[in-house]
Amino acid sequence: MPDAHAEFERLLAQHGGIVGKVARLYARDADDRRDLAQEIATQLWRAYPRFDERLGKFSTWMYRIALNVGISHLRSARSARTLLPLDEGGLAAKAAAEPDDRAGALYAQIRELEPMARALVLLYLEDRSYAEIAEVLGITEANVATKLSRLKTRLRAQLTGVTS
């Protein structure tokens, strides 16, 4: 049986982009993104003993936890706790990185959405299937399709300055 810590580190490295993307959507500045990325990694590690690969993919499970932490982060005042830094080239650095101009404009619009809509758009942009999005968010596939259609129309209008 593989060492749980080593296996967790391997899976986290393989899917670490999820942490950075969630942190960019749910935190406003680089310091806050680093703190949020660290909190997500901490919560993933705490929950890892309950992960069962027979019940779903690691990335789906990881999104569910990361999005819950991100949404909780929005709802609470910035934590006064002192957190230990992540490794220099790791998740914190990826989460703090600023996206390019076009992606930055899109992220700015997405940040203005309510938390559940942010999660929906993020999963869509990750090319997740409607079934996987529904599983992560706990809604039906039909609800995913309806909400995404409305959100895409809204975001397109905001980014192009065209209203319908």
Contacts in CASP RR format, 6 or more apart in sequence:
PFRMAT RR
TARGET T0000
AUTHOR 0000-0000-0000
METHOD contacts of the structure
MODEL  1
MPDAHAEFERLLAQHGGIVGKVARLYARDADDRRDLAQEIATQLWRAYPR
FDERLGKFSTWMYRIALNVGISHLRSARSARTLLPLDEGGLAAKAAAEPD
DRAGALYAQIRELEPMARALVLLYLEDRSYAEIAEVLGITEANVATKLSR
LKTRLRAQLTGVTS
4 48 0 8 1.000
4 49 0 8 1.000
8 44 0 8 1.000
8 45 0 8 1.000
8 48 0 8 1.000
11 58 0 8 1.000
11 62 0 8 1.000
12 19 0 8 1.000
12 41 0 8 1.000
12 44 0 8 1.000
12 91 0 8 1.000
15 58 0 8 1.000
15 59 0 8 1.000
15 62 0 8 1.000
16 91 0 8 1.000
16 94 0 8 1.000
17 91 0 8 1.000
17 94 0 8 1.000
18 59 0 8 1.000
18 62 0 8 1.000
18 63 0 8 1.000
18 66 0 8 1.000
18 126 0 8 1.000
19 37 0 8 1.000
19 40 0 8 1.000
19 41 0 8 1.000
19 44 0 8 1.000
19 62 0 8 1.000
19 66 0 8 1.000
19 91 0 8 1.000
19 94 0 8 1.000
19 95 0 8 1.000
20 33 0 8 1.000
20 37 0 8 1.000
20 91 0 8 1.000
20 94 0 8 1.000
20 95 0 8 1.000
21 122 0 8 1.000
21 126 0 8 1.000
22 36 0 8 1.000
22 40 0 8 1.000
22 63 0 8 1.000
22 66 0 8 1.000
22 67 0 8 1.000
22 69 0 8 1.000
22 70 0 8 1.000
22 122 0 8 1.000
23 33 0 8 1.000
23 34 0 8 1.000
23 36 0 8 1.000
23 37 0 8 1.000
23 40 0 8 1.000
23 70 0 8 1.000
23 95 0 8 1.000
23 96 0 8 1.000
24 33 0 8 1.000
24 95 0 8 1.000
24 99 0 8 1.000
24 107 0 8 1.000
25 107 0 8 1.000
25 110 0 8 1.000
25 111 0 8 1.000
25 118 0 8 1.000
25 122 0 8 1.000
26 36 0 8 1.000
26 70 0 8 1.000
26 71 0 8 1.000
26 73 0 8 1.000
26 74 0 8 1.000
26 115 0 8 1.000
26 118 0 8 1.000
27 33 0 8 1.000
27 35 0 8 1.000
27 36 0 8 1.000
27 70 0 8 1.000
27 73 0 8 1.000
27 95 0 8 1.000
28 111 0 8 1.000
30 96 0 8 1.000
30 98 0 8 1.000
31 96 0 8 1.000
32 78 0 8 1.000
33 92 0 8 1.000
33 95 0 8 1.000
33 96 0 8 1.000
34 85 0 8 1.000
34 86 0 8 1.000
34 92 0 8 1.000
34 95 0 8 1.000
34 96 0 8 1.000
35 78 0 8 1.000
35 79 0 8 1.000
35 83 0 8 1.000
36 69 0 8 1.000
36 70 0 8 1.000
36 73 0 8 1.000
36 95 0 8 1.000
37 86 0 8 1.000
37 91 0 8 1.000
37 92 0 8 1.000
37 94 0 8 1.000
37 95 0 8 1.000
37 96 0 8 1.000
38 83 0 8 1.000
38 84 0 8 1.000
38 85 0 8 1.000
38 86 0 8 1.000
38 91 0 8 1.000
38 92 0 8 1.000
39 69 0 8 1.000
39 73 0 8 1.000
39 79 0 8 1.000
39 83 0 8 1.000
40 65 0 8 1.000
40 66 0 8 1.000
40 69 0 8 1.000
40 70 0 8 1.000
40 91 0 8 1.000
41 86 0 8 1.000
41 91 0 8 1.000
42 83 0 8 1.000
43 65 0 8 1.000
43 68 0 8 1.000
43 69 0 8 1.000
44 62 0 8 1.000
44 65 0 8 1.000
44 66 0 8 1.000
47 65 0 8 1.000
51 58 0 8 1.000
51 61 0 8 1.000
57 132 0 8 1.000
60 132 0 8 1.000
60 135 0 8 1.000
60 136 0 8 1.000
63 123 0 8 1.000
63 128 0 8 1.000
63 136 0 8 1.000
64 136 0 8 1.000
67 119 0 8 1.000
67 122 0 8 1.000
67 136 0 8 1.000
67 137 0 8 1.000
70 115 0 8 1.000
71 115 0 8 1.000
71 116 0 8 1.000
71 119 0 8 1.000
74 115 0 8 1.000
75 115 0 8 1.000
85 92 0 8 1.000
86 92 0 8 1.000
86 93 0 8 1.000
98 104 0 8 1.000
99 107 0 8 1.000
105 159 0 8 1.000
106 155 0 8 1.000
106 159 0 8 1.000
109 155 0 8 1.000
109 158 0 8 1.000
109 159 0 8 1.000
110 118 0 8 1.000
110 121 0 8 1.000
110 122 0 8 1.000
110 155 0 8 1.000
111 118 0 8 1.000
113 121 0 8 1.000
113 151 0 8 1.000
116 137 0 8 1.000
117 147 0 8 1.000
117 151 0 8 1.000
119 136 0 8 1.000
119 137 0 8 1.000
120 133 0 8 1.000
120 137 0 8 1.000
120 144 0 8 1.000
120 147 0 8 1.000
120 148 0 8 1.000
120 151 0 8 1.000
121 148 0 8 1.000
121 151 0 8 1.000
121 155 0 8 1.000
123 132 0 8 1.000
123 133 0 8 1.000
123 136 0 8 1.000
123 137 0 8 1.000
124 133 0 8 1.000
124 148 0 8 1.000
128 136 0 8 1.000
130 141 0 8 1.000
130 144 0 8 1.000
130 145 0 8 1.000
130 148 0 8 1.000
131 141 0 8 1.000
133 141 0 8 1.000
133 144 0 8 1.000
134 140 0 8 1.000
134 141 0 8 1.000
134 143 0 8 1.000
134 144 0 8 1.000
137 144 0 8 1.000
139 147 0 8 1.000
153 164 0 8 1.000
156 162 0 8 1.000
157 163 0 8 1.000
157 164 0 8 1.000
END
